């Protein structure tokens, strides 16, 4: 067995400067895109206390946020946040351009309802309708909406949440979930019954439902638990007076993550891959079972396309019988496969950075299962094989293979074992020399990579996957364990199936994360 090592991909920042760690690049050179000179126009929605907490945190990150830990290795893996304007070269005003206050009493009227579908739907309604009214009635342009949610919303507005009996507000259930699903296909002649069934058409998950209900309204959101930025305040302490969430050593990481995501959602690219190959497009296929219609085979397909410019776009494919309960796999029909890739190529050709409006030279399809013959034929129907090389790659975490390294450190990130010309194992997590540590708790597991369709060198595929682990704009970190094409696959699928969508148009990735 011969192991090879792929060097850590570099990221490109301002002035065409490249470094390995995005936090180094932002601190020293600034983001790839200049951003708007007036800064990020923030809108905030939440209770008066939640808005106050955002203002205080926004003032805090105007200055450096440093973790006071004497361990030098900790300092390497948790570099200080230099301050928002110092990192991104544009301001984030602690006073938002627009504020929407939601009364705590109004939230409690919804938050303690006994029926979880109505509880989540009506709680989301307070936030979604507030943002939509502002978009319709106000002239102020908001770049990013910061949605401040108290931990009680996080606690009671998830699928498995239950309200304590003593706090529960009983709700008369006039429509059953099964009846609501039927009404989605066959609406009732009585409008009141259709209205009562509406909450059941949405997933009882605050985060996913809010994102889904705002899709297509140009309202990128950054949802923040209040305890994340105010974990030491009185209502987040336990009986001994200590914070319930141990976040003292993560303050710089929180500042990096929220700030980077906000910059991206405001329209700027923090960085891109320095050695990205021109004319290459990557598509990750995401599937999510959609049980609202009662058919266990029904599933929604989403395609996440990532361009060589670094940005991402999400497409919603057709909902159909893509899931096989016997095999536990998802596969598209030939027609549906053709439609998904055709839409991706058309969007690629119309990208502002593609001046020649030509199709990609190489198109990689990433999935967790093999592509069957009908599915692959549909993909091939979408391309001109003389202009585009189509390659299908299956990527999954391998649990049965583990390698141990002599000494106290685990295997290096970037190590690979090439089994043959189409198959190999790649360790996208492991010891990083730049950080002098491994950001994990278990023995690193490799990604099993198989070129199941098309022809390309396995080393090229592995090098690309290493690069795609560093395109996560939702977290400012050295690198991830999975390529971005698959990292958010489940999350995107959850949002696309969280409720009936008003628009099927391609949308930027920033609306989903």
N, C-alpha and C positions, 0 to 999 in steps of 0.2 A: 504494500500500500504506500503510495507516494502522495504526500500532502503538498499543496502549493499555497501561496499567500497572495491575496489581492490587496494592494496598498489602499489606505484609507482615501476615499474620494474627497477632493477639494471642492469648496463652495466659492462662488464668485460674488463679490460685493462691490461697493462703490469704487470707482477709479480702476476697474478691472483687476482688483486685488483678490487673491484667493488664499484661504486658510482652511483647516480641517474642521474647526469648531465654530458653529454659527455665532456663539456668544463672543468669541474673539473677533470675528469679522465685523459684527455690529459695533462692538466697543471701539475698535481701532479705525475702521474705514467707513462705517455706516451702511445702510441697506442698499441693495441693488438699485431700487427705484427711489427717486428723490421724494416722492410724496408731495402733497399739496403744501405750499409755503405757509398757509394759515393754520395748518395742523389738522388734527382729527376733530371733526365736529361730533361730539358725543351727545347722545340722547340717553336718558336714564329713566327707567320705570320701576317703581317699587313703593313700599311704604315710606313714610317720612324718615323713619330710622334707617331704612335701607339706602335711601338717597344720601342721607348724611354720612353713612359708612362709605359709600362710594367716593364722596367728596374728600373725606379724610384720607382714604387710600390713594386717591389720585394726587393729593398733595404730597403724600409720603414718597411716591415714586418719582417726584420731580428731582429728588436727591438720590445719591447712591444707597442701595440696599445691600448690606454686607452681613454674611453669616459669621458670627463671632465664635468660631470653633478653632481651637489650637492645632487640630490635626491638619497637617499640610496636604495630605491626600484628599481630605474632605474639601479643602479650599480649591484644589484642582478640578474636582468634579462638580463643585458648586461655586463657580466664579461669581463675583459680585455683580449686581445689576447697577450700571453706572448712572441711572436716571433716564427717564423716557426720552427727553430731547437729546441727551448725550448719545444715546444708542441709535435713535431713528432720525435724528437731524430735523425733526419737526416737533412742534409742541402738542401736548395734550392738556388742554385747559382743565384745571380741577373744577371749574364751574361749567357744567354742561350747557350746551346751547338750548336744550329743551328737557324739561322734567315733567313726568307724569306721576302724580301721587295717587296711590291706591290706599284707601282707608283699611286699616287692619280689621275693622269690624266687617267690612265687605268681604274680605278674604275668609274670615272665620265663618261667615254664613255659608260659604261653599266648601271650605276645607274639612268640615266635620260631618258632611252628609254621609249617610250610611251606604248609599249606592256608589261604588267606586267609579263607574262610568260618568255619572252625573257630577260626582265630586271633582274629578279631574277636568272634565269638559268645562264646567262653570268657573273653575279656578283659572284655567287657561284663558277663558273668555275675557276675564278682567284685564289680562295683559295683552292679548291679541287685539281686542277691540280698541284698547287705549292706543296702541301703536297705529292701527289702521285709521283711526279717527285723526290722529296727528298727521299722517301722510296725506289724508284727504283735505283737511281743513287748514293746515298751517303752511306758511310759506317758507319756514325755516328748513333747510336741508340738513338731514342727519346722516352721517357716514356710517356710524355703528350704534346700535341700540344695546346698552348695557342693561340686562334684565336681572334685577336684584331679587333673589328669592330667599326667604327665611328657611332655616333648616326644617321647619314644620312642613313646608310644601314638599321639600325633598323626602320627608319621612312618610307623608300621607298620600302623595300623588305619584305612586309607582304601582305597577301591576299587582304586586303581592301585598300591598299595604292594607292595614286594617286600623280603623279608628277605635280607640278604647270605648267600651260601652258607656262609661260615665260621660263622655264628651260627644257621643254620637247623636246626630240629628236624623231622626227617622224620615225616610222618603218612601212615599207610596209608589210602588213599581207598577206602572200601567202597561209597559211594553217589555216583553222578555227579550233577552239577547237573540234567541233564534228567530223571533218574530221581527226584530229589527233588521236582521240579515236578509230576511225575505223581502222586507219593504225596500231594501236598497235595490233589488232587482225588479220588484213589482210594487211600486208606490201605491199607498192606500188612496181611496177616493176622499177620505177625510184628512184634510191638511193637518189637523191637530195631532193625529196619530203619527204622521210623518215627522212632525217637529219633535214629538216625544221620543222618537227613535233615533234622532240625530246623535246624541252622545254615544250611542252604541256603535256608531260607524267609525269611531276614533279609538285608537289604542289608549288605555288608561295610563299614560306615561307623560308627565308634564313636559319634560324636555323634548321628546320626539313629537308630541302633538303640537306644541308651540311652533317648532321649526316647520312642521308640515303645513300648518294653517297660514304661515307667513310666506311660503314659497310663491314666487311669482309676483310679490309685492315690493320688491327692491328694498327689503328691510333686513339686512344682515344683523344677526344678534350674537351677543356674547353673554351667555347665561352664567351667573356667578352666585354660588351659595354665600350668604352673608358671613358665615363662620370662616370661609376661606380667607377673607381679608380682614376679619375682626374676631379671630378665634379666642381672644383674651377678654372680650367684653362679658358683662355679667350674665347674660342669658345663654352663654355658651360654656359656662363653667359647671363642673360637677359638684357634688355635695361637699367635697374637700376644698373647693375653691380653685381647682386646677382645670385647665382647658380640656374639654372632652375630646378635642382633636389635637394631636401633637404635631403642630405645624411650626414651632419655633425655629427649627433648623431648615425650613423650606421656604422662608420668606423671599429670598432672592430668586428661587426657582419659580415661585408663584408670580413674581413680578415679570420675569422673563416670559413665561408662558402666556399670561393674559395680554401683555403688551405686544408680543409678536403676533398673536392671533388678531388683535385689534388693528394693527398696522395692515395686515393682509386683508382683513375684511373691509378696511377703508379704501382698498383698491391698490395697495402697493405690494410689490414682491420683496420680501426681506432678502432673499438670496436665490441663486439657482446653481445647478451643477456646473462646475467649471469645465470639465472635459466632456460635456454631453455631446453626443454625435448629432450632427445636423440632419434634419429630415426624418427623425425617428419619432414615432408616436407609440404610446403604451396605453392599453385599455385593460382595466380590471373588471371582470364580470362578477356582479353581486346578485345573489338570489335570496329571496325571503318568502317563506310560505305566507299566503294571504288567506286566512281561514274565515274571513268575513262572509264569504259566499257559501260556506258549508262544505266545499269540495276540498278534500285533503291534498289533491294534486295541484290545486291552484297556487300559483306563485308569481311574484313580481320580479322582473329582471331589471337591473340597473347596470349601466356601463359607465365606469369612471375613466375618462380619458385624460392623460397627462402629456403635455406638449414639451418639446425641447426648450421652450421658453420658461418652463417651470410651473406654469399655471395649470389648473385642472378644471374640467367641465364634467357635469353629470347628466346622463340621459336616462329617461324612464322608458324602458321597453314595455311591450304589451304584457298584460296579465293573462296567463294561460295555464294549461295543465303541464307545467314544466317539471313538476316534482314526481319522482317515482318512489312510492312508499316501500316497494320491495327492495330496490337497490339503494335507497337513501341518497339518490343523486338528482341533480338538476340538469336538464338539457332542453334547449330551444328547438322549435320546429325550423325547418329550412327557411321559411318565409320570415319568421321573427328574427332569426339570426342575420338574414340579409338586411333587414330593416335597421337593426341596431348598428351594424358596422357602416352601412350607407350613411346614416345620420352622423356618425363620428367623422367619417371622411369629409363629408360636406362641411361640417363645422371646422375641421382642420384647414380646408382650402380657403375658408372665409376668415380665418384668423388674421387680425391686423398685422401680425409679424410675418405672415406669409405673403409677401408682395407678389410673387408669381402665381399665386392661387393654384399651386400644383399639389397633387396628393402626396402623402408621405412616401419616402423611399423604402422605409421598413415599418411594419405595423406588428407589434407584439400583443398577443392576447394572453392575459394572465388569468388563470382560474384554479380552483381547488380540485377539480375533477378533470378527467380526460374529455376531449371533445369527440362526440360520435360522428359518424359519416354524414348524416343529414345536416347536423349542425355545422360541420366544417364546410360542406357544400354551400350552405347559405352564406357563410362568411366569404367564401371565394367568389360567390356571385356579386359581391359588393365592390370588388376591386378589379383593377386592370393589372394583371400579373406581370405585364411588361414594364410597369412603372413602380409597383409596390411588391415587396417581398413580405408575405404574410407568414407569421410564425405563431404557433400555439404552444404555450408553456404551462405545465401544471406545477404549482408550488404548494407545498404543504409542510408543516412542521413534523420532523421525524422524531419519534419518541423512543425508538428501539436502539438507536445508535448514539453512544456517548464516548467522547475521548477525554482522557485525563492527561494533564501535563505535569512533568516533574516539578517540584517546588510548591510554592504557596499560591500561585496564580493559575487561573483556568486557561483554556486554549485561547489563542489570539483571535480577536474579531477579524474576519476576512480570510481565515483559513478555509481551504476547500479540498475535497477529495473528488477527483473526476473519475467516475467509474468507467464510463465509455464515452463515445462521441455525442451521446444524447442524454446522458444521465450523470448527476453528480450531487454532492452534498456541500452546502455552503454555510459556514458559521457567521451569521450576521450579528450575533451577540457574542461577547467574550471580552477578554482583557484588552483595553485600549491603551497603548503606550502614551498617548497624549494626556490621558487622564490619570494614568498610573493606577487604574482600578477597573473593576468589572461591576457595572451597575445592575446587579441581579443577585438573586439569593440561591438559585439552583444551578446545577451543572449545565452549562450552555447546551442547548439543543440545536442541531443544524436544520436548515431548510432543505428538503428533498426536492430537487429541481429536475424536471423531465421535459425535454423538447418532444412533445407528443405529435406535433404536426409542423410541416415546413422544414426548412434547412437553414442552419446558422451554426456557428461555432459555439460550443457549450461555454467556453471561456468568455465569449462576448455577452452571453445571456447572464452569466454570473456577475460580471463587472457591472452590467446595467442594474441588476437587482441590488447590488451594494450601493450604487448611487441613489436608487429610488428609496432606500431606507433613510435618506437624509432630506427628504422633501416634505416632511411633516411640519406645516406652518402652524399647526394647532398646539405645538409644544416646542419650545426652543431648547433642544437637547443635542448632544453630540451625534447620535444616530439611533435608529429604532431597530427592532428585531425583524420586522416585516416590511416589505416594500410598500410604498404608499398606495399602490394599485390594489392591494388586498387589505391593508391595515384598517381602512375605514369602510370596507365592503359591507360588513354587518351593520354598521351605524347608518350608512346611507340606505340600506334596505329597510331598516327599522323606520326611518323617516318617511320613505316612499310608501310604506304600508300602514303608516300611523293614521291615515284617514283619506277620504276622497280628495284627490288633488284637482285644483281648478285649472292648472296649466301643465301641459306635457312638454313644454319647450325646454331645450337645454339650458341649464343654469350653472353659473360658476360654482365651484366646489365650496366657496366661502359661505354659501347659504346653508350648507349641511353640517358643518363642523362647529 
